[in-house]
Amino acid sequence: MNASELRDKTQAELREQLHELLKEQFNLRMQRGTGQFSRPHLMKDVRRNIARVKTVMNQKRQAGEA
């Protein structure tokens, strides 16, 4: 997922994407806690994707205010 793909989405789609990423992050944390964590690189990827979505959401919000 990259920022240019996210910029094409609406605010509602971005909120849904963020919600899905947060659920995925939670599930990965639970896997790590129970010792079932097989791919630790996914934590970093999910965390960065959450940041991308939040950044695009803020950019869209600021563009709407201006």
N, C-alpha and C positions, 0 to 999 in steps of 0.2 A: 504494500500500500504506500503510495506517495502523495505528497501534498496536492499535486495537480489533479489527481483523481478525486480527492476530497473537496476541492474547490468547486467541482461540478455538481456536488450534492446540495440539497436544501438543508435548512436548519433542522428540520424534523428527521431527515435521514442521518444527519451527523449525530443528533442526540441518540438515535437508535444504535448507530455504530459505536458510540461511546459506551452505551449501556452493555452492548455485547462484549466489548473489550474489557470492561470492568468485571463482568461475570467470568470471562476467561482468566483474568488475572487472579480472581478469587479461587477458581478451581485449581490453578497452578500452585497457588500458595498452600492449598489444602493437600495437594499431592506431595509437595515438598515436606510438609509437616508430618505426613504419614509414611514417608520413606518410599513412595511410589514414583518419585520424580525421575524421569528417564532422559529428558531433554532440557537441561538448564538454560540453554541459549534462548528458549522461548520467553522466559521472564523478561529479558532485556528487550526483545522484539515487541512484546505486548506493551511494556512500559513506554517505549518510544512511540508506538502507534497511538497510545492514549494521548501523549503530548502533542502529536501531530494533529489529532482531531480537535483537541482543545485550542490549539493555536489557530486553526482555520476557523473555528467557531468564533473566537475573539476577533479575528480579522474581519469576518463578515458582520459581526455586531458593530464594530467600530466604523465600517464602511457605511452601514445603515444609518448611523448617528450623524455622520459628516454630511 
